[in-house]
Amino acid sequence: MLKRISFLLIVLLLAGAIQAQEIQARLTVLANKVSSKVDKNIFNSLQTTLSNFINGRKWTRDVFQPNEKIQCNFLLNIDQELGNNMYKAKLTIQAARPIYSSTYESPIINFIDDEVTFRWIEFQPVEFNENRVQGNDPGAANLPAVIAYYINIILGFDYGSFSLRGGDDYFKKAWNIVNNAPESREIAGWKSFDGLRNRYWLAENLNNNRFALLHDALYSYYRSGMDLFYENEDEARSGIMNSLNFLNTINGENPNSMIMQFFFQGKSSELVKVFSKANPELKNRARDLLTKLDISNSTAYKELR
């Protein structure tokens, strides 16, 4: 009898481990700009439903321990009511990666998507099928498609920061969502002609061999750089400098690319701290590269003098 109980406990524990999700997300919905005529309680329902969708779904085949879950934040800020239960919003996506032998978490993704249009009726299910991304109603299918897209981008960056090209499968899944995305007059962000900084171009860059060095840069930045700081600061800075050299090559061959802006968002203060104690020669080289590669934060890098 004791053996049987022990066996059942093991089975239950294994079942729990198999179902262990990868993402631990905090999702917030803001609807301050929506007309007072709209019952704001429906957005509380949306927040709960989306949180359950992200945190309750199994996104990979791997088993994650509770302390290994990827920490991320989503902020859905609804700007406008379009009628017929359609809304337009901005989605902020943030994700962090733990650094070895420290309590520090490095910002791996920090991005705002300005083109999120969706239909929401209270208590409707949020469903996503990667084999049928468009669903029955493009308006209702678009929001889960956008969320699933960014989950795969997060997974791709996280996996790619631990092993070279480790995120490729998830970048391909994001590209699949782009190529099969919901289509309607109100929906934007999935097409090349929708702008220069959108979901199409991010996934395109991540899957295009012209940007292959991006994956080397991601891996070098973390595994040969940030993860070594506790053991050897000089070697860590060298690894991060190699990453910047890879990115400089990409930028020379593909100026003004989407992926360059995406890579650096949220990293300027971290990079200033990384190189602030470097020797003068390395500090100057880092400053020159960073002011060229991350133009929007060039003022921050002036501290490296």
C-alpha positions in Angstrom: 0.0 0.0 0.0 2.8 2.4 0.9 4.6 1.6 -2.4 1.3 2.4 -4.3 0.9 5.7 -2.5 4.6 6.6 -3.3 4.1 5.7 -6.9 1.0 7.8 -7.2 2.8 10.8 -5.6 5.6 10.4 -8.1 3.2 10.3 -11.0 1.4 13.4 -9.8 4.7 15.3 -9.3 5.8 14.3 -12.8 2.5 15.4 -14.3 2.9 18.7 -12.5 6.4 19.1 -13.9 5.3 18.3 -17.4 2.7 21.0 -17.3 5.0 23.6 -15.8 4.6 26.8 -17.8 7.5 28.9 -19.1 6.1 32.4 -18.8 5.4 34.3 -15.6 3.7 37.5 -16.9 2.0 40.4 -15.3 -0.6 41.8 -17.7 -2.3 45.1 -17.1 -5.2 46.6 -19.1 -5.7 50.4 -19.0 -8.9 51.9 -20.5 -8.8 55.5 -19.2 -9.2 56.9 -22.7 -12.3 54.9 -23.5 -15.7 56.6 -23.4 -17.5 56.6 -20.0 -20.4 55.1 -21.8 -18.5 51.8 -22.0 -18.7 49.6 -18.9 -15.1 49.5 -17.7 -15.7 46.1 -16.0 -15.4 44.4 -19.3 -11.7 45.4 -19.3 -11.2 43.8 -15.9 -12.5 40.6 -17.5 -10.2 41.1 -20.5 -7.2 41.5 -18.1 -8.0 38.3 -16.3 -8.7 36.3 -19.5 -5.4 37.5 -21.1 -3.4 36.8 -18.0 -4.8 33.2 -17.9 -4.1 32.8 -21.6 -0.4 33.8 -21.3 0.4 32.1 -17.9 -1.8 29.0 -18.3 -0.7 28.0 -21.8 2.3 25.7 -22.6 4.4 27.5 -25.1 7.3 25.0 -25.5 8.0 21.3 -25.0 10.6 22.0 -22.3 10.0 21.7 -18.6 10.7 24.9 -16.6 11.2 24.9 -12.9 9.3 27.7 -11.0 12.6 29.7 -10.6 13.3 29.4 -14.3 10.2 31.0 -15.6 10.7 34.0 -17.9 9.6 37.2 -16.2 7.7 39.6 -18.4 5.2 42.4 -18.4 2.5 43.4 -20.8 0.6 46.7 -20.7 -2.4 47.0 -23.0 -3.3 50.7 -23.1 -6.6 51.1 -24.9 -6.6 54.4 -26.8 -9.8 54.4 -28.7 -13.2 52.7 -29.1 -13.9 52.0 -32.8 -17.4 50.8 -32.5 -18.9 47.3 -32.9 -16.8 46.1 -29.8 -13.6 47.0 -31.6 -10.8 48.9 -29.8 -7.4 50.3 -30.7 -4.5 50.0 -28.2 -0.8 50.2 -27.6 0.9 47.2 -26.2 4.1 47.5 -24.1 6.2 44.4 -23.9 9.0 44.0 -21.4 11.0 40.9 -20.5 14.1 40.4 -18.4 16.8 37.7 -18.2 18.6 36.7 -14.9 22.3 37.1 -14.9 24.5 34.3 -13.5 25.7 34.6 -9.9 23.7 37.7 -9.2 20.2 38.9 -8.4 20.3 41.3 -11.4 17.9 40.9 -14.3 18.9 42.3 -17.6 16.2 43.9 -19.8 16.1 41.7 -22.9 13.0 43.2 -24.5 11.5 46.6 -24.0 9.2 47.6 -26.9 5.9 49.4 -27.6 3.6 48.2 -30.4 1.4 51.1 -31.5 -0.9 49.1 -33.8 -3.0 46.6 -31.8 -6.7 46.6 -32.9 -9.1 43.9 -31.6 -12.6 43.0 -30.9 -13.6 42.1 -27.3 -17.0 41.0 -25.9 -17.0 40.3 -22.2 -16.5 36.7 -21.3 -15.6 35.6 -24.9 -12.8 33.1 -24.9 -9.3 34.1 -26.0 -8.2 31.4 -28.4 -5.1 30.9 -30.4 -4.2 28.1 -32.9 -0.9 28.4 -34.6 -2.3 26.3 -37.5 -5.3 28.6 -37.9 -4.1 32.0 -36.8 -6.9 33.9 -38.5 -9.7 32.1 -36.6 -13.3 32.7 -37.5 -13.3 36.5 -36.7 -10.2 38.5 -37.6 -11.0 41.2 -35.1 -11.3 38.7 -32.2 -8.3 36.6 -33.4 -6.0 39.6 -33.7 -5.2 40.2 -30.0 -4.3 36.6 -29.1 -2.3 36.5 -32.3 -0.3 39.6 -31.3 0.2 38.2 -27.8 1.3 34.8 -29.1 3.7 36.6 -31.5 5.4 38.5 -28.7 5.6 35.4 -26.5 7.5 33.7 -29.2 9.8 36.7 -29.7 10.4 36.6 -25.9 11.1 32.9 -26.0 13.4 33.3 -29.0 15.5 36.0 -27.3 15.7 34.1 -24.0 16.7 30.8 -25.6 19.1 32.6 -28.0 20.8 34.3 -25.0 21.7 30.9 -23.5 22.7 29.0 -26.6 23.8 30.1 -30.0 20.8 30.1 -32.4 18.8 28.5 -29.6 15.8 30.8 -30.3 15.4 30.0 -34.0 12.4 27.8 -33.6 10.5 30.5 -31.8 11.5 33.2 -34.3 10.1 30.9 -37.0 6.9 30.5 -35.1 6.6 34.3 -34.9 7.2 34.5 -38.7 4.5 31.9 -39.2 2.0 34.1 -37.3 3.0 37.1 -39.5 2.4 35.1 -42.6 -1.0 33.9 -41.5 -2.1 36.9 -39.4 -5.7 38.0 -39.2 -6.7 40.5 -42.0 -9.3 43.2 -42.0 -9.5 46.9 -42.8 -8.9 47.9 -39.2 -5.9 45.6 -38.6 -2.3 46.8 -39.1 1.2 45.9 -38.2 1.5 42.5 -39.9 2.4 43.8 -43.4 5.7 45.2 -44.8 3.8 48.3 -46.1 2.3 49.0 -42.7 5.5 50.9 -41.7 9.2 50.4 -41.0 8.9 49.4 -37.4 6.3 46.8 -36.9 5.7 43.1 -36.3 6.5 42.2 -39.9 9.9 43.7 -40.0 11.0 42.4 -36.6 10.2 38.8 -37.5 11.6 39.3 -41.0 14.9 40.5 -39.6 15.1 37.7 -37.1 14.6 35.1 -39.8 16.6 36.7 -42.6 20.2 35.4 -43.1 21.3 39.0 -43.8 21.0 39.5 -40.0 22.6 36.2 -39.0 25.2 38.0 -36.9 22.4 39.3 -34.7 22.2 35.8 -33.1 25.9 35.9 -32.4 25.6 39.3 -30.9 22.7 38.2 -28.6 24.7 35.1 -27.4 27.9 37.0 -27.0 26.2 39.8 -25.0 24.9 37.4 -22.4 26.9 34.2 -22.3 30.3 35.7 -23.1 29.5 39.0 -21.4 26.9 39.7 -18.7 27.1 36.2 -17.3 30.8 36.5 -16.7 30.8 39.7 -14.7 30.9 38.0 -11.3 34.0 36.0 -12.3 35.9 38.3 -14.6 34.8 41.9 -15.4 37.4 42.5 -18.1 36.5 39.3 -19.9 32.8 40.2 -19.6 33.4 43.6 -21.1 35.3 42.0 -23.9 32.4 39.7 -24.7 30.0 42.6 -24.8 32.4 44.6 -27.0 32.4 41.6 -29.4 28.6 41.8 -29.4 28.8 45.5 -30.3 31.2 44.7 -33.1 28.8 42.1 -34.5 26.0 44.7 -34.4 28.2 47.3 -36.1 28.8 44.9 -39.0 25.0 44.4 -39.3 24.4 48.1 -39.2 27.0 48.8 -41.9 25.3 46.2 -44.2 21.7 47.0 -43.2 21.4 50.6 -42.0 18.3 51.7 -40.2 17.1 48.2 -39.6 14.2 47.4 -37.2 16.3 44.8 -35.3 18.9 47.3 -34.3 16.4 49.6 -32.6 14.7 46.6 -30.9 18.0 45.2 -29.5 19.0 48.4 -27.8 15.7 49.5 -26.3 16.0 49.5 -22.5 19.7 48.7 -22.5 21.4 52.2 -22.4 21.7 52.5 -18.6 23.0 49.0 -18.4 25.6 49.6 -21.1 26.8 52.8 -19.4 27.3 50.9 -16.2 29.1 48.1 -18.0 31.7 50.4 -19.6 31.9 53.1 -16.9 34.8 51.3 -15.2 36.5 50.1 -18.3 40.0 51.3 -19.3 40.0 54.6 -21.2 40.7 53.0 -24.6 37.9 50.5 -24.3 35.5 53.1 -22.9 36.1 55.4 -25.8 35.6 52.6 -28.4 32.4 51.6 -26.6 31.1 55.2 -26.6 31.9 55.7 -30.3 30.1 52.5 -31.3 27.1 53.0 -29.0 26.4 56.6 -30.1 26.4 55.3 -33.7 24.3 52.1 -33.1 21.9 53.4 -30.6 21.2 57.0 -31.8 18.1 57.6 -29.8 20.1 57.1 -26.6 23.3 58.8 -27.7 23.0 61.5 -25.0 23.2 58.8 -22.3 26.5 57.5 -23.7 28.2 60.9 -23.3 28.7 59.8 -19.7 31.4 57.4 -21.0 34.1 60.1 -21.1 
